[in-house]
Amino acid sequence: MTPVVQGTTQLAGGVGTLGKTVTLGKGRSAINFTLNSAEFTLARVTVGTNVYVPKAGEKLLILRYTLQNPQKESKDISWNTLKFTAVDARDINHEHDNYVGRDGTSEQLDMTLKPAQKINVYAVMAVPAAGPIPKLIVSAGDDFPVQRYDLRGKAKGLAAEFADPADPSLTTAREVQTVPPGTYAPLGKFDVRLDSLTLSQAAVNGQVPPSGQRYLIATLSIRNGTAKTAEAADWAFNTFKVQLRDTDGEVQLYDDYLLKVSRDETANGTLKPGEEARFRVYFLLPATVTGTALSLSEGESRTVAFDVKAAR
């Protein structure tokens, strides 16, 4: 007699194909589901007032799919109509626990489908920054059979400028994204751009640099990069972590207030989606040393770095 080993039986279900419709669930839980596409991104995703941002060590997986009501009665659908589980390359499960949106908008999905009515939807979930997602498991609940999708080679990879060049599949993110001056890059709710650099021996914030030293002054722009359904976002000196690496390899953490561009006053404020603001940061350097990279992050966001070797 073959011994029984508990916990080793795979969940009942089938193997799914992108673009092919299946019915998930039974009875009043039944829903027709078509997985249309999957893609990885490092950009934030807004659903209603909720903003989903990849943390350091993460990327986002966006699933686009179609739901259709197969019933003879109307059916309510929302974020928890389906259960998504992404299984990473280390066989670790990542559960979807976010709101879902109506595709093509940032509107949160919460509606009633009439019989035979369809709706295009998207879901977003955080997965590891490195490697593919070999398995996506979709179900209409724990009591029903699941549908498994192998996303290797099928999910759209990261944009080349965000992807680690050592991984040709474009499924591994660079640890730090290096951005040229004058270009916005995403942090958390805010995008950041390096506008200008100056090396100066003039006073900043009432302080003249000591003999043999000078300031590296960076002027930066920020923009609330969330969609219009999101709320306004506050910003101040503690919103961002700003660091400067110099030619000696030393790293300085900026620990002063952000300054207005035209005068030595504290810069802070509130930005609605799409609105912009500017401020300055400054670092004290020996006269024989220059900066190499200015890096910023917002909360637990990924880090963006700007090359500052051209400062004069």
Backbone torsions as a table, in degrees:
resi	resn	phi	psi	omega
1	MET	NA	129.5	-179.1
2	THR	-76.2	126.0	-179.8
3	PRO	-67.1	148.8	178.9
4	VAL	-94.8	128.8	177.2
5	VAL	-110.8	116.4	-177.0
6	GLN	-72.5	152.3	174.3
7	GLY	77.8	10.9	-178.0
8	THR	-111.3	-1.0	-178.4
9	THR	-87.2	127.0	179.5
10	GLN	-67.9	146.1	178.0
11	LEU	-57.6	140.8	178.9
12	ALA	-64.2	143.2	179.0
13	GLY	159.8	-164.6	-177.1
14	GLY	-132.4	177.8	178.7
15	VAL	-99.9	122.2	-176.2
16	GLY	-90.8	159.2	177.2
17	THR	-127.5	134.0	177.6
18	LEU	-57.9	133.4	178.6
19	GLY	89.2	-8.1	-178.6
20	LYS	-102.7	131.1	-176.7
21	THR	-84.2	136.2	175.3
22	VAL	-132.0	158.0	174.0
23	THR	-99.9	122.5	178.2
24	LEU	-105.3	141.7	-179.9
25	GLY	80.2	176.3	-179.9
26	LYS	-139.2	161.3	177.6
27	GLY	60.2	-135.2	-178.6
28	ARG	-69.6	-14.9	178.9
29	SER	-87.1	-8.6	-175.3
30	ALA	-64.5	137.3	177.9
31	ILE	-148.8	138.2	175.5
32	ASN	-83.4	132.1	-172.9
33	PHE	-130.1	132.1	174.3
34	THR	-129.6	115.4	174.8
35	LEU	-81.4	111.5	-175.4
36	ASN	-86.1	-40.1	-178.5
37	SER	-164.0	164.8	174.7
38	ALA	-141.6	145.3	179.2
39	GLU	-152.5	155.7	176.3
40	PHE	-104.5	146.1	178.2
41	THR	-150.8	156.8	171.5
42	LEU	-107.7	0.4	179.6
43	ALA	-83.6	149.7	175.7
44	ARG	-64.1	156.1	175.3
45	VAL	-128.3	129.0	179.7
46	THR	-103.1	128.8	173.7
47	VAL	-128.2	107.8	-174.1
48	GLY	64.2	-128.0	176.0
49	THR	-92.1	0.0	-177.4
50	ASN	-91.0	135.4	-179.5
51	VAL	-120.6	120.1	-178.9
52	TYR	-104.0	122.7	-173.6
53	VAL	-125.7	131.6	175.2
54	PRO	-69.7	130.9	175.2
55	LYS	-78.6	171.1	171.7
56	ALA	-56.9	132.3	-177.5
57	GLY	87.4	6.4	179.8
58	GLU	-129.1	160.7	163.0
59	LYS	-133.8	170.2	178.1
60	LEU	-105.4	141.4	172.8
61	LEU	-106.6	120.8	178.4
62	ILE	-105.4	124.5	178.3
63	LEU	-109.0	126.5	176.8
64	ARG	-112.7	128.7	-173.9
65	TYR	-150.1	166.2	178.7
66	THR	-115.6	134.8	173.3
67	LEU	-112.1	139.9	175.8
68	GLN	-135.6	137.8	178.4
69	ASN	-81.9	112.7	-179.6
70	PRO	-89.3	1.6	-172.3
71	GLN	-89.7	168.3	176.9
72	LYS	-88.3	-4.0	178.4
73	GLU	-121.6	161.9	176.6
74	SER	-64.3	152.7	-177.1
75	LYS	-136.4	128.8	176.1
76	ASP	-77.3	138.3	176.1
77	ILE	-132.0	147.4	-177.9
78	SER	-157.6	-164.0	-176.6
79	TRP	-63.5	-28.2	-175.3
80	ASN	-102.7	16.7	176.0
81	THR	-63.0	-37.9	178.6
82	LEU	-123.7	156.3	176.4
83	LYS	-113.1	125.9	178.8
84	PHE	-114.2	133.4	174.0
85	THR	-130.1	120.4	176.2
86	ALA	-97.4	129.7	178.8
87	VAL	-107.4	119.8	-174.0
88	ASP	-85.7	-176.9	-174.7
89	ALA	-67.0	-16.9	176.9
90	ARG	-97.9	10.8	177.4
91	ASP	67.0	32.2	176.7
92	ILE	-102.2	134.4	-178.6
93	ASN	-84.1	141.3	175.4
94	HIS	-128.7	115.1	-174.1
95	GLU	-89.8	139.4	173.7
96	HIS	-78.6	126.9	179.9
97	ASP	-141.9	37.9	-177.8
98	ASN	-118.1	166.5	171.5
99	TYR	-69.6	157.5	176.8
100	VAL	-115.5	157.8	-174.8
101	GLY	-121.5	162.9	173.4
102	ARG	-79.0	124.2	-173.7
103	ASP	-58.5	140.2	-178.6
104	GLY	87.4	-2.4	179.4
105	THR	-137.6	175.6	170.2
106	SER	-106.1	16.5	-178.8
107	GLU	-76.0	138.1	176.9
108	GLN	-72.9	137.3	-179.0
109	LEU	-84.0	121.4	174.2
110	ASP	-162.8	94.0	-170.8
111	MET	-152.4	178.7	176.8
112	THR	-117.3	126.7	176.8
113	LEU	-94.1	130.6	172.9
114	LYS	-74.8	164.0	177.8
115	PRO	-53.0	130.3	179.1
116	ALA	73.9	-4.3	-179.5
117	GLN	-70.6	143.2	179.1
118	LYS	-114.7	156.2	174.0
119	ILE	-148.7	137.6	175.5
120	ASN	-91.1	133.4	-168.8
121	VAL	-133.5	157.3	169.9
122	TYR	-135.4	148.0	176.0
123	ALA	-127.7	148.8	-179.6
124	VAL	-130.7	138.7	179.9
125	MET	-147.4	149.1	179.6
126	ALA	-83.6	135.5	176.7
127	VAL	-135.8	167.8	-178.5
128	PRO	-59.2	147.0	-179.3
129	ALA	-66.1	-25.2	-176.1
130	ALA	-104.8	132.4	168.7
131	GLY	88.7	169.9	-177.3
132	PRO	-81.5	178.4	171.3
133	ILE	-113.9	98.4	-176.9
134	PRO	-65.8	-23.8	-174.8
135	LYS	-145.9	132.4	170.1
136	LEU	-118.5	126.1	-179.6
137	ILE	-109.9	127.3	-177.9
138	VAL	-124.6	135.6	177.4
139	SER	-150.2	166.6	176.0
140	ALA	-96.1	12.4	179.7
141	GLY	144.3	165.6	-174.8
142	ASP	-65.9	-20.4	-175.4
143	ASP	-91.4	4.1	-174.4
144	PHE	-123.0	155.4	176.3
145	PRO	-58.4	152.8	-176.6
146	VAL	-105.5	167.6	172.8
147	GLN	-121.5	129.4	-177.3
148	ARG	-108.7	135.7	178.7
149	TYR	-124.7	131.4	172.6
150	ASP	-91.4	113.0	-175.5
151	LEU	-92.5	-0.2	179.1
152	ARG	-64.4	123.8	-179.2
153	GLY	77.3	-1.9	-178.3
154	LYS	-112.7	-31.5	176.9
155	ALA	-77.2	134.5	177.8
156	LYS	-64.5	132.2	-176.6
157	GLY	-76.0	176.8	177.0
158	LEU	-67.4	154.1	172.5
159	ALA	-58.9	144.3	-172.2
160	ALA	-55.3	-37.3	-177.5
161	GLU	-69.9	-17.2	178.5
162	PHE	-98.6	-16.0	-171.1
163	ALA	-90.0	146.4	174.6
164	ASP	-69.3	120.9	-177.4
165	PRO	-64.4	-16.1	178.4
166	ALA	-74.4	-12.9	-179.8
167	ASP	-113.4	99.9	-176.9
168	PRO	-65.5	-14.4	179.8
169	SER	-78.4	-7.9	-179.9
170	LEU	60.5	30.1	178.7
171	THR	-107.6	1.6	178.3
172	THR	-115.5	127.6	-177.3
173	ALA	-84.8	147.5	169.9
174	ARG	-61.3	144.5	179.0
175	GLU	-65.9	-41.2	176.6
176	VAL	-128.5	132.6	177.9
177	GLN	-92.3	118.3	177.7
178	THR	-92.7	128.3	-171.7
179	VAL	-124.9	137.3	176.6
180	PRO	-70.7	151.4	175.8
181	PRO	-56.2	148.3	179.0
182	GLY	84.7	3.5	-178.0
183	THR	-119.8	129.9	176.3
184	TYR	-74.3	143.1	174.8
185	ALA	-136.2	145.9	-176.1
186	PRO	-79.0	139.1	170.5
187	LEU	-110.7	-103.8	174.3
188	GLY	-100.9	-103.3	173.9
189	LYS	-77.8	-19.4	-175.4
190	PHE	-106.2	147.5	164.4
191	ASP	-95.7	151.8	179.8
192	VAL	-129.8	147.5	-179.8
193	ARG	-141.2	137.0	173.7
194	LEU	-89.0	120.1	-177.0
195	ASP	-94.7	-44.2	-177.2
196	SER	-158.1	161.1	179.4
197	LEU	-133.3	144.0	177.8
198	THR	-144.9	139.0	167.6
199	LEU	-102.9	126.1	-171.5
200	SER	-144.5	145.3	172.5
201	GLN	-104.8	7.6	177.4
202	ALA	-78.8	160.8	179.8
203	ALA	-66.2	141.2	172.8
204	VAL	-128.3	129.4	-179.4
205	ASN	55.1	36.2	176.8
206	GLY	81.3	5.0	-176.8
207	GLN	-119.1	120.7	174.6
208	VAL	-83.9	135.6	179.6
209	PRO	-63.0	142.8	177.8
210	PRO	-59.6	163.0	178.7
211	SER	-56.7	135.3	179.3
212	GLY	82.5	7.6	179.1
213	GLN	-131.4	166.9	-180.0
214	ARG	-154.4	167.7	178.4
215	TYR	-99.3	140.2	161.9
216	LEU	-99.8	119.0	-177.2
217	ILE	-112.2	125.2	178.6
218	ALA	-114.4	129.8	173.7
219	THR	-101.1	126.6	-174.3
220	LEU	-125.0	149.1	171.0
221	SER	-111.4	144.2	171.4
222	ILE	-124.7	154.9	-179.5
223	ARG	-141.7	133.7	172.5
224	ASN	-70.8	106.3	-173.2
225	GLY	-91.7	9.3	179.9
226	THR	-77.9	164.6	177.6
227	ALA	-73.7	165.8	-172.3
228	LYS	-66.2	-16.7	178.2
229	THR	-78.6	-13.5	-179.6
230	ALA	-78.1	165.9	-179.8
231	GLU	-86.7	163.5	174.2
232	ALA	-62.7	152.9	-176.7
233	ALA	-124.1	133.1	177.0
234	ASP	-81.2	150.1	173.8
235	TRP	-140.8	145.7	-179.1
236	ALA	-159.8	-169.1	-175.1
237	PHE	-62.4	-28.9	-176.9
238	ASN	-96.3	7.7	176.9
239	THR	-74.4	-35.0	-173.2
240	PHE	-118.9	145.8	168.5
241	LYS	-100.4	117.6	-175.9
242	VAL	-118.3	129.5	-179.4
243	GLN	-134.0	148.0	175.8
244	LEU	-121.5	127.6	171.6
245	ARG	-101.7	134.9	-177.8
246	ASP	-110.9	179.3	-175.4
247	THR	-69.3	-13.6	173.0
248	ASP	-86.4	-1.2	-179.3
249	GLY	83.5	3.5	179.2
250	GLU	-83.7	150.3	-178.8
251	VAL	-119.5	126.7	175.5
252	GLN	-106.7	132.8	173.2
253	LEU	-93.6	126.0	179.8
254	TYR	-69.0	125.0	-175.3
255	ASP	-129.6	28.1	178.6
256	ASP	-119.5	176.6	176.6
257	TYR	-71.4	152.4	170.0
258	LEU	-71.3	142.6	-176.6
259	LEU	-112.3	147.0	173.3
260	LYS	-63.3	156.2	-174.1
261	VAL	-69.6	-40.3	-171.7
262	SER	-96.4	-10.4	-178.8
263	ARG	-156.5	159.8	-175.5
264	ASP	-83.2	67.3	175.4
265	GLU	-126.8	153.2	-178.3
266	THR	-63.2	134.2	178.3
267	ALA	-105.1	128.7	173.3
268	ASN	-164.1	175.2	179.6
269	GLY	165.5	-165.4	178.9
270	THR	-132.9	131.1	-178.8
271	LEU	-120.1	130.0	170.4
272	LYS	-77.1	162.3	177.4
273	PRO	-50.6	128.4	179.3
274	GLY	91.7	-16.5	-178.9
275	GLU	-78.9	153.5	-175.9
276	GLU	-124.0	160.0	173.6
277	ALA	-151.2	163.3	-179.7
278	ARG	-130.6	153.2	176.6
279	PHE	-158.3	170.6	177.5
280	ARG	-118.0	149.6	165.7
281	VAL	-127.1	156.2	-177.9
282	TYR	-143.7	146.7	-178.9
283	PHE	-131.8	141.4	177.8
284	LEU	-90.2	127.4	-178.3
285	LEU	-131.4	148.6	168.9
286	PRO	-59.7	148.7	-176.7
287	ALA	-61.5	-22.4	-178.8
288	THR	-92.5	1.6	-175.8
289	VAL	-117.6	142.2	174.8
290	THR	-122.8	164.8	176.9
291	GLY	-81.5	154.7	175.6
292	THR	-115.5	-41.3	-177.6
293	ALA	-146.8	134.7	174.3
294	LEU	-108.7	120.0	-176.6
295	SER	-117.5	147.2	-179.7
296	LEU	-137.2	146.3	169.0
297	SER	-142.0	164.7	-178.4
298	GLU	-129.2	109.8	-175.6
299	GLY	61.3	-124.2	-179.8
300	GLU	-96.6	16.1	-175.7
301	SER	-67.7	170.0	172.2
302	ARG	-68.0	163.5	-175.9
303	THR	-99.5	137.4	174.7
304	VAL	-113.0	137.6	-179.0
305	ALA	-125.6	141.7	176.0
306	PHE	-116.4	136.6	175.4
307	ASP	-74.3	123.1	-177.6
308	VAL	-118.7	17.8	-178.7
309	LYS	-66.2	-18.8	-177.9
310	ALA	-83.9	2.4	-178.1
311	ALA	-60.1	135.2	179.8
312	ARG	-131.7	NA	NA
